[in-house]
């Protein structure tokens, strides 16, 4: 995957068991741990976005659109 801009280094804290599980999954899927973590973060962000827009559409009083 070509990068269009410089990458940023991010540090994550995880247990050895979490790291081992991610390494196994990355190996099984033939991807790097870095791409696996990026994809997971992208999916979490998309879910959070969808939840926010759903709450806004439903008129949740905790959410307000700011102009």
C-alpha positions, 0 to 999 in steps of 0.5 A: 500500500503506497503512502501518500504522506509520512506515517506517524509512529504510535505506541500501544500498550498491550499484554503479551497475550493480546500481542500474541493473538494479534501476531497469530491473526496477522500471520493467518491473514498474511498482513503486517501487525501494523496494517491489522491494527490500522484496519481495526482502528478504522473500523472502530472509528467508523462505528463511532461515527455511525453511532454519533450520526444515529444519535444526532438523527434521533435527537439525543440531547447529549449530542448537538451539531455545532455550526 
